[in-house]
Amino acid sequence: MKAPKYSVVIPVYNRPDEMEELLNSLVQQTFSDFEVIVVEDGSLIQSQTVVEKYRANLTIEYVLKTNTGPGPSRNVGFQKARGEYFVVFDSDCILPPSYFEAVEIFLRQTKVDAWGGPDRGHENFTILQQAMAHTMSSFFTTGGIRGGAKMVGNYQPRSFNMGISRSVFQLTGGFRFDRFAEDIELSIRMRELGLSIVFIPDAYVFHKRRATLIQFYRQVFNFGKGRARIGALHAGEVKWVHWFPTFFLLGLFSLGLLFLFNSPAALVVGVGYLAYVCLVMLDGLKRTKSTKVALLSVPALFVQLAGYGIGFFTEKLKLLRSKR
């Protein structure tokens, strides 16, 4: 059997409903020279029935393994892959029909070692999911620093939308972390090896967030932990922007004290926070054309920054204690 151009590797853990949506979007692709490898990472609620449903429309393989996390699960998929390029998506993504066509057009013109693309909210997502997608991708939050066309030199592809060549996997060994920033860690090693990494604006995905703010908090808390671990392994990879959520929380605490002691500075600081929140809201309104999404972006913003900031700071303290 002729090897496909691309091998899509998808780790999944207890999310058959999400897998259904992702596989359905793969069926709709306008460019279809790819195979799909679904790696079931020790799930209690498996996706095998869903996978079987799509065998007639996709070249698909289902791999069942014990739970080790998304990083090692992707490596298992890479080892089974036959394609020239390996493409990874998170199970909570949906692809537009043009995704692989956009990648193919780009790679025909420019040979690269790895790529990534943006993520967006989808009109069919819940209003809250659209709000969380906005705060995670807005330029005015930490999500907006994840990379773009103007930041190619520092761009770090993420696991919700990442492609690497077969030779990159052979050179790097794939993912080193089991979870929490495993994609960033691989991106850093690729950059240190001098590999060509690009951002493809038209190769976007629709990326669902968690169903509730509590689940969203846990997700971004782990993102913060992951970045702290990255800093412990790769010197210089924690920038001021990664401290921003922690400083944001400290500023809120200080604001409360200023109001408590009736300080004139409270008004100045409060206006600054209000202006920032309004900026994120207006950006959400401009991008989504939805007043509800813009309004819900406020609690989503505070949950995002609180979760990331607390996760980052507590993990930093934990790592500091372990060194001592």
Phi, psi and chi 1 to 4 in degrees:
 res  aa     phi    psi   chi1   chi2   chi3   chi4
   1 MET       -  133.1 -177.9 -175.0  -63.7      -
   2 LYS   -64.1  134.4  177.9 -179.7  175.2  -67.1
   3 ALA   -70.0  140.5      -      -      -      -
   4 PRO   -76.4  165.0   30.0  -35.7      -      -
   5 LYS   -70.7  -40.8  177.8   74.9  172.9  -72.5
   6 TYR  -124.9  145.0  -56.6   96.5      -      -
   7 SER  -117.6  116.1  -67.5      -      -      -
   8 VAL   -90.4  122.6  177.9      -      -      -
   9 VAL  -115.4  122.9  176.2      -      -      -
  10 ILE  -128.5  108.4  -49.4  165.4      -      -
  11 PRO   -79.0  144.9   29.8  -32.0      -      -
  12 VAL  -142.2  143.1   59.9      -      -      -
  13 TYR  -138.7  105.5 -179.0   71.3      -      -
  14 ASN    59.8   36.9  -69.8  -22.1      -      -
  15 ARG  -137.5   61.0  -64.2 -175.9 -174.7  176.2
  16 PRO   -63.9  -33.0   20.6  -32.1      -      -
  17 ASP   -64.9  -42.2  -67.9  -18.9      -      -
  18 GLU   -66.0  -39.1  -70.0 -177.5   -9.5      -
  19 MET   -61.8  -37.7 -176.1   56.3   59.3      -
  20 GLU   -58.2  -47.2  170.3   94.3   37.3      -
  21 GLU   -66.5  -40.4  -68.1 -177.0  -66.1      -
  22 LEU   -66.4  -46.2  176.5   50.1      -      -
  23 LEU   -64.0  -38.5  -67.5 -179.8      -      -
  24 ASN   -62.2  -37.3 -175.3   58.9      -      -
  25 SER   -70.9  -28.8   70.6      -      -      -
  26 LEU   -69.6  -34.3  -76.1  166.3      -      -
  27 VAL   -62.6  -31.1  170.8      -      -      -
  28 GLN   -82.8    0.8  -50.6  -59.4  -39.0      -
  29 GLN   -64.5  138.2  -68.3  -60.4  -60.1      -
  30 THR   -78.0  -20.2   54.6      -      -      -
  31 PHE  -117.5  123.6 -179.8   90.0      -      -
  32 SER  -124.8   20.7   57.4      -      -      -
  33 ASP   -83.9   69.1 -173.2   15.2      -      -
  34 PHE  -149.8  157.1   60.0   83.0      -      -
  35 GLU  -112.7  163.4   65.1  176.3   -7.5      -
  36 VAL  -125.7  130.8 -179.0      -      -      -
  37 ILE  -121.5  111.6  -57.3  169.2      -      -
  38 VAL   -96.8  122.3  175.5      -      -      -
  39 VAL  -109.0  108.1 -176.7      -      -      -
  40 GLU   -81.3  110.8 -169.2   79.2   72.3      -
  41 ASP   -90.4   64.5 -173.0   25.1      -      -
  42 GLY    66.9   32.6      -      -      -      -
  43 SER   -69.2  146.8  -59.7      -      -      -
  44 LEU   -82.9  -31.9  -61.7  176.2      -      -
  45 ILE  -110.2  101.7  -51.9  171.8      -      -
  46 GLN   -88.2  162.2  -63.5 -177.1   -0.5      -
  47 SER  -106.9   11.5  -59.5      -      -      -
  48 GLN   -60.3  -41.4 -174.0  168.0    7.7      -
  49 THR   -61.6  -40.1  -57.9      -      -      -
  50 VAL   -64.9  -44.1  174.1      -      -      -
  51 VAL   -60.7  -44.6  170.2      -      -      -
  52 GLU   -59.3  -33.2  -66.7  -60.6  -34.1      -
  53 LYS   -62.2  -25.8  179.9  178.1  173.5 -178.7
  54 TYR  -106.3    6.8  -73.9   90.2      -      -
  55 ARG   -62.4  -31.4  -77.0 -159.8 -175.7  -82.6
  56 ALA   -72.2  -21.3      -      -      -      -
  57 ASN  -112.2  -12.2  -58.0  104.7      -      -
  58 LEU  -134.1  147.8  -66.0  169.3      -      -
  59 THR   -80.9  105.5  -58.8      -      -      -
  60 ILE  -136.8  141.3 -168.6  165.9      -      -
  61 GLU  -125.5  139.5 -178.4  175.1   -2.8      -
  62 TYR  -114.8  123.3  179.8   74.8      -      -
  63 VAL  -118.2  125.5 -179.2      -      -      -
  64 LEU  -107.2  129.8 -175.3   62.1      -      -
  65 LYS  -146.0  167.5   57.9  179.6  -77.4  -63.4
  66 THR   -72.8  158.9   56.5      -      -      -
  67 ASN   -73.4  120.3 -179.5 -100.7      -      -
  68 THR  -133.6   -3.6   56.2      -      -      -
  69 GLY   104.4  164.0      -      -      -      -
  70 PRO   -66.1  -33.5   21.7  -32.8      -      -
  71 GLY   -60.8  -60.2      -      -      -      -
  72 PRO   -60.3  -32.5  -25.4   35.0      -      -
  73 SER   -65.4  -40.3  -64.5      -      -      -
  74 ARG   -64.5  -38.7  -65.4 -173.4 -170.7  103.7
  75 ASN   -61.6  -38.4  -69.9  -18.4      -      -
  76 VAL   -60.9  -43.3  168.2      -      -      -
  77 GLY   -64.4  -39.3      -      -      -      -
  78 PHE   -61.0  -39.1  -68.4  163.8      -      -
  79 GLN   -65.5  -26.0  -69.9  165.0   -1.7      -
  80 LYS   -94.5  -10.6  -65.8 -178.8  175.2  -64.9
  81 ALA   -70.7  145.6      -      -      -      -
  82 ARG  -111.1   -6.6  -61.1  179.9  -62.6  121.3
  83 GLY   -78.5  169.3      -      -      -      -
  84 GLU   -76.0  -32.7  179.6 -177.7   -8.2      -
  85 TYR  -125.4  143.9  -68.0   96.2      -      -
  86 PHE  -106.9  128.9  -56.4  160.5      -      -
  87 VAL  -120.8  129.2 -170.1      -      -      -
  88 VAL  -116.7  139.0  -62.7      -      -      -
  89 PHE  -130.1  150.6  -57.0  113.6      -      -
  90 ASP   -77.7  154.3  -70.4  -20.0      -      -
  91 SER   -67.4  -16.5   62.5      -      -      -
  92 ASP   -93.3   25.3   57.4   -3.0      -      -
  93 CYS  -108.0  154.8  -69.2      -      -      -
  94 ILE  -130.3  136.6  -59.7  173.5      -      -
  95 LEU   -99.3  141.6  -50.3 -174.8      -      -
  96 PRO   -70.4  155.0   27.6  -34.2      -      -
  97 PRO   -57.5  -23.0  -25.4   34.9      -      -
  98 SER   -92.2    5.0   60.3      -      -      -
  99 TYR   -56.0  -58.7  177.9   87.0      -      -
 100 PHE   -70.1  -28.0  -83.6  101.1      -      -
 101 GLU   -64.3  -41.2 -176.2  175.8   -3.0      -
 102 ALA   -64.4  -42.2      -      -      -      -
 103 VAL   -64.1  -44.8  171.4      -      -      -
 104 GLU   -61.9  -44.1 -178.2   68.6    9.7      -
 105 ILE   -60.9  -42.9  -70.1  172.0      -      -
 106 PHE   -65.2  -46.3 -171.4   96.3      -      -
 107 LEU   -71.0  -24.2  -65.5 -174.4      -      -
 108 ARG   -67.0  -27.2  -75.4  174.3 -176.1  170.3
 109 GLN   -95.1  -30.7  -60.4  172.0  -12.0      -
 110 THR  -138.0  121.5  -51.2      -      -      -
 111 LYS   -84.1  126.4 -176.0  173.8  176.5   57.3
 112 VAL  -133.9  164.6  -59.2      -      -      -
 113 ASP   -90.1  -32.3  -64.2  -54.6      -      -
 114 ALA  -155.5  156.7      -      -      -      -
 115 TRP  -149.2  166.6   77.4   84.2      -      -
 116 GLY  -148.8  175.6      -      -      -      -
 117 GLY  -150.1  174.4      -      -      -      -
 118 PRO   -77.9  168.7   27.9  -33.6      -      -
 119 ASP  -123.8  152.3   61.1  -27.1      -      -
 120 ARG  -138.5  165.7  -56.6  178.6 -179.9  178.9
 121 GLY   -86.9  157.5      -      -      -      -
 122 HIS  -114.4  146.8 -168.2  -81.0      -      -
 123 GLU   -62.5  -22.4   60.2 -177.9    6.7      -
 124 ASN   -86.2   -7.7  -69.5  -24.5      -      -
 125 PHE   -70.0  159.0  -67.3  174.2      -      -
 126 THR   -63.7  160.1   68.0      -      -      -
 127 ILE   -57.7  -39.8  -61.9  -62.6      -      -
 128 LEU   -66.6  -41.9  179.8   57.7      -      -
 129 GLN   -63.0  -38.0  -75.0  176.5  -36.6      -
 130 GLN   -65.6  -37.9  -68.1 -178.4   55.9      -
 131 ALA   -66.1  -42.8      -      -      -      -
 132 MET   -66.6  -37.7  -68.7 -174.1  -71.3      -
 133 ALA   -62.9  -38.0      -      -      -      -
 134 HIS   -64.5  -49.8  161.7   60.3      -      -
 135 THR   -66.2  -28.4   60.8      -      -      -
 136 MET   -76.0  -23.5  -75.3  -64.1  -70.1      -
 137 SER  -112.9   -6.8   59.5      -      -      -
 138 SER   -64.6  143.2  172.3      -      -      -
 139 PHE   -61.7  -25.7  174.3   78.8      -      -
 140 PHE   -89.2    4.5  -60.2  106.0      -      -
 141 THR  -123.1  178.1   69.4      -      -      -
 142 THR   -61.6  -27.4   55.2      -      -      -
 143 GLY   -62.0  -28.7      -      -      -      -
 144 GLY   -74.6   -7.2      -      -      -      -
 145 ILE   -96.2    8.8  -43.5  -66.8      -      -
 146 ARG   -74.1   -5.7  -72.5 -176.3  -63.5  173.9
 147 GLY   125.1  154.3      -      -      -      -
 148 GLY  -168.5 -178.0      -      -      -      -
 149 ALA   -59.4  -29.5      -      -      -      -
 150 LYS   -87.5   -0.9  -65.1 -179.3 -179.8  179.4
 151 MET  -126.1   31.1  -58.0  177.2   62.5      -
 152 VAL   -56.8  -37.7  172.1      -      -      -
 153 GLY   -61.6  -29.2      -      -      -      -
 154 ASN  -109.1    8.0  -63.7  -42.7      -      -
 155 TYR   -67.6  135.8  177.3   60.5      -      -
 156 GLN  -124.2  104.0  -62.9  173.1  -12.6      -
 157 PRO   -58.5  146.6  -22.5   33.3      -      -
 158 ARG  -112.7  160.5  -55.6  -58.9  174.7   95.0
 159 SER   -69.4  -13.7   60.3      -      -      -
 160 PHE   -73.9  -12.5   62.0   78.5      -      -
 161 ASN  -166.9   81.3 -175.9    0.5      -      -
 162 MET  -139.5  137.9  171.8 -171.2  -77.9      -
 163 GLY  -129.9  139.2      -      -      -      -
 164 ILE  -135.7  154.5   65.4  172.8      -      -
 165 SER   -78.6  161.4   67.5      -      -      -
 166 ARG   -58.5  -39.1  173.9  178.5  -68.6  -85.8
 167 SER   -65.2  -30.8   60.1      -      -      -
 168 VAL   -65.2  -42.9  167.3      -      -      -
 169 PHE   -62.7  -42.2  172.7   59.1      -      -
 170 GLN   -65.0  -33.3  -66.2  169.1  -18.7      -
 171 LEU   -78.1  -39.7 -176.6   62.9      -      -
 172 THR   -97.4  -23.1   62.8      -      -      -
 173 GLY    80.4    5.8      -      -      -      -
 174 GLY    82.5 -145.8      -      -      -      -
 175 PHE   -78.6  137.5  -66.7   90.6      -      -
 176 ARG   -98.8  -39.6 -178.6  178.1  -66.2  174.5
 177 PHE   -81.0  149.3  -74.5    7.4      -      -
 178 ASP   -77.3  -37.0   55.5   -6.1      -      -
 179 ARG  -161.5  173.5   50.8  176.1   58.0   82.4
 180 PHE    63.7   89.9  -52.2  152.8      -      -
 181 ALA    71.6   21.3      -      -      -      -
 182 GLU   -62.8  -31.4   74.2  -77.6   -6.0      -
 183 ASP   -72.2  -40.1   46.8   -0.1      -      -
 184 ILE   -64.8  -41.0  -59.3  173.8      -      -
 185 GLU   -61.4  -42.3 -164.7  -78.5  -33.9      -
 186 LEU   -65.5  -41.2  174.4   57.8      -      -
 187 SER   -61.3  -39.4  -68.3      -      -      -
 188 ILE   -64.1  -44.6  -69.1  170.7      -      -
 189 ARG   -64.0  -36.6  -79.3 -170.3  -71.4  124.7
 190 MET   -63.0  -42.4  -72.1 -166.5  -66.5      -
 191 ARG   -65.5  -41.2 -170.3 -174.0   66.8 -148.7
 192 GLU   -63.7  -27.1  -70.2  174.3  -14.1      -
 193 LEU   -83.3   -2.0  -71.2  167.8      -      -
 194 GLY    78.2   20.5      -      -      -      -
 195 LEU   -76.7  152.3  -58.8  175.5      -      -
 196 SER   -84.1  120.7   56.8      -      -      -
 197 ILE  -124.2  126.6  -53.6  170.5      -      -
 198 VAL  -126.3  159.0  -60.5      -      -      -
 199 PHE  -105.6  123.8  176.6   82.0      -      -
 200 ILE  -107.6  101.7  -54.6  179.1      -      -
 201 PRO   -58.1  -35.1  -22.2   33.3      -      -
 202 ASP   -81.8   -8.6  -67.4  -27.4      -      -
 203 ALA   -94.7   68.2      -      -      -      -
 204 TYR  -100.0  162.1   62.4   89.8      -      -
 205 VAL  -129.2  157.1  -58.1      -      -      -
 206 PHE   -93.3  120.4  -60.7  112.2      -      -
 207 HIS  -115.4  109.8 -165.3 -172.7      -      -
 208 LYS   -72.2  146.9  -71.5 -168.4  -68.4  -68.1
 209 ARG  -104.7 -175.2  -63.3  -62.7  165.3 -177.2
 210 ARG   -69.4  162.6  -61.6  -60.9  177.0 -107.8
 211 ALA   -76.6  -24.8      -      -      -      -
 212 THR  -130.3  162.8   68.0      -      -      -
 213 LEU   -67.3  -30.9  -72.4  174.2      -      -
 214 ILE   -65.4  -45.1  -67.7  175.9      -      -
 215 GLN   -64.1  -38.7  -67.1  173.1  -21.5      -
 216 PHE   -62.7  -41.3 -175.7   47.9      -      -
 217 TYR   -58.5  -46.4  174.3   86.6      -      -
 218 ARG   -62.3  -38.2  -68.4  170.4 -177.6  159.6
 219 GLN   -64.0  -50.7 -176.7 -176.1   41.6      -
 220 VAL   -72.9  -26.7  -68.2      -      -      -
 221 PHE   -58.7  -43.9  178.4   87.3      -      -
 222 ASN   -68.4  -33.0  -70.7  -28.3      -      -
 223 PHE   -61.4  -42.6  -70.5  166.6      -      -
 224 GLY   -63.4  -43.6      -      -      -      -
 225 LYS   -58.1  -43.9  -74.4  178.1   60.3  176.4
 226 GLY   -61.2  -42.2      -      -      -      -
 227 ARG   -64.5  -37.7  175.5   54.0   69.9  171.0
 228 ALA   -62.7  -40.6      -      -      -      -
 229 ARG   -66.0  -37.2  -67.3 -180.0 -177.7 -178.6
 230 ILE   -59.0  -44.7  -72.1  -68.7      -      -
 231 GLY   -62.3  -32.0      -      -      -      -
 232 ALA   -72.5  -27.7      -      -      -      -
 233 LEU   -95.0  -34.7 -174.5   62.6      -      -
 234 HIS  -122.6  106.5  -63.9  -80.0      -      -
 235 ALA   -60.4  137.3      -      -      -      -
 236 GLY    85.5    2.3      -      -      -      -
 237 GLU   -94.4    3.8  -70.1  -60.9  -29.1      -
 238 VAL  -106.7  113.2  170.8      -      -      -
 239 LYS  -101.8  176.4  -47.8  -66.1 -174.9 -176.6
 240 TRP   -59.4  -34.9   69.2  -93.8      -      -
 241 VAL   -63.8  -28.0   69.1      -      -      -
 242 HIS   -74.8  -19.8  -57.5  118.5      -      -
 243 TRP   -86.7  -13.7  -77.8   97.8      -      -
 244 PHE   -54.4  -47.9  171.2   69.3      -      -
 245 PRO   -59.8  -37.3  -25.8   37.0      -      -
 246 THR   -65.3  -44.8  -58.6      -      -      -
 247 PHE   -65.4  -34.0  -67.9  143.5      -      -
 248 PHE   -60.0  -44.6 -179.0   88.5      -      -
 249 LEU   -68.1  -41.5  -69.7  176.9      -      -
 250 LEU   -62.5  -36.8  -69.4  174.7      -      -
 251 GLY   -64.8  -39.4      -      -      -      -
 252 LEU   -63.7  -41.8  -82.0  179.7      -      -
 253 PHE   -62.6  -42.9  179.0   73.8      -      -
 254 SER   -64.6  -37.7  -59.9      -      -      -
 255 LEU   -60.9  -41.7  179.0   61.0      -      -
 256 GLY   -61.5  -40.9      -      -      -      -
 257 LEU   -67.0  -38.7  -68.8  178.0      -      -
 258 LEU   -63.2  -42.1  -69.3  172.6      -      -
 259 PHE   -66.9  -38.4  -87.1  113.0      -      -
 260 LEU   -60.9  -39.3 -178.8   64.5      -      -
 261 PHE   -97.3   12.4  -69.1  101.1      -      -
 262 ASN    55.8   42.7 -159.6   28.3      -      -
 263 SER   -81.4  138.6  169.8      -      -      -
 264 PRO   -59.6  -26.0  -22.1   33.0      -      -
 265 ALA   -68.1  -18.6      -      -      -      -
 266 ALA   -60.0  -39.4      -      -      -      -
 267 LEU   -64.6  -43.0 -179.6   61.1      -      -
 268 VAL   -64.3  -48.0  176.4      -      -      -
 269 VAL   -64.9  -41.3  176.8      -      -      -
 270 GLY   -62.4  -41.0      -      -      -      -
 271 VAL   -63.7  -37.8  168.2      -      -      -
 272 GLY   -62.1  -44.7      -      -      -      -
 273 TYR   -65.4  -41.3  -90.1   88.0      -      -
 274 LEU   -62.7  -41.8 -179.9   60.9      -      -
 275 ALA   -63.0  -40.4      -      -      -      -
 276 TYR   -64.5  -44.7  174.8   66.8      -      -
 277 VAL   -62.8  -42.3  169.2      -      -      -
 278 CYS   -63.6  -36.3  -71.1      -      -      -
 279 LEU   -62.0  -45.1 -174.6   63.7      -      -
 280 VAL   -65.3  -39.9  174.1      -      -      -
 281 MET   -62.2  -47.4  -77.9 -179.4   58.3      -
 282 LEU   -63.9  -37.0  -70.3  173.3      -      -
 283 ASP   -63.7  -40.9 -176.1   44.6      -      -
 284 GLY   -64.6  -40.2      -      -      -      -
 285 LEU   -65.0  -41.5 -177.3   61.6      -      -
 286 LYS   -65.2  -40.8  177.9 -178.3  177.3 -178.5
 287 ARG   -80.8  -36.3  -65.1  175.0   62.3 -165.8
 288 THR  -104.4  -15.4   67.1      -      -      -
 289 LYS    60.0   27.2  -49.8  -65.9 -169.2 -110.0
 290 SER  -128.4  121.5  169.4      -      -      -
 291 THR   -65.6  -37.8  -56.7      -      -      -
 292 LYS   -64.0  -43.2  -68.7 -178.5  179.0  178.9
 293 VAL   -63.1  -43.2  171.4      -      -      -
 294 ALA   -60.8  -42.6      -      -      -      -
 295 LEU   -68.2  -41.8  -69.8  172.6      -      -
 296 LEU   -72.1  -15.6  -82.7  176.6      -      -
 297 SER   -66.7  -19.1   68.0      -      -      -
 298 VAL   -68.4  -56.4  176.1      -      -      -
 299 PRO   -63.2  -34.4   19.3  -31.4      -      -
 300 ALA   -62.5  -40.2      -      -      -      -
 301 LEU   -61.6  -47.2  171.3   68.0      -      -
 302 PHE   -66.5  -38.3  -81.2   88.8      -      -
 303 VAL   -66.3  -41.7  168.9      -      -      -
 304 GLN   -60.8  -51.0  177.3 -172.3  -23.7      -
 305 LEU   -69.9  -36.0  -65.1 -179.4      -      -
 306 ALA   -66.8  -47.6      -      -      -      -
 307 GLY   -62.4  -48.5      -      -      -      -
 308 TYR   -64.2  -46.0 -169.8  102.2      -      -
 309 GLY   -63.1  -44.2      -      -      -      -
 310 ILE   -68.4  -42.9  -65.9  171.9      -      -
 311 GLY   -61.0  -44.4      -      -      -      -
 312 PHE   -63.7  -49.7  176.7   81.0      -      -
 313 PHE   -67.4  -43.9 -172.8   67.4      -      -
 314 THR   -66.4  -36.3   54.7      -      -      -
 315 GLU   -70.9  -35.3 -171.0   67.9   13.1      -
 316 LYS   -60.2  -44.8  -87.2  -75.7 -172.7 -176.9
 317 LEU   -63.9  -41.3  -70.5  178.4      -      -
 318 LYS   -61.7  -43.7  179.8 -179.8  175.7 -179.0
 319 LEU   -67.0  -37.5  -68.5  168.0      -      -
 320 LEU   -64.1  -43.6 -175.4   61.0      -      -
 321 ARG   -63.5  -39.7  -70.4 -165.4 -153.5  101.0
 322 SER   -64.9  -34.1   66.1      -      -      -
 323 LYS   -67.0  -36.7  -75.7 -175.6  178.7  179.9
 324 ARG   -72.3      -  -70.3  178.6  176.7  174.5
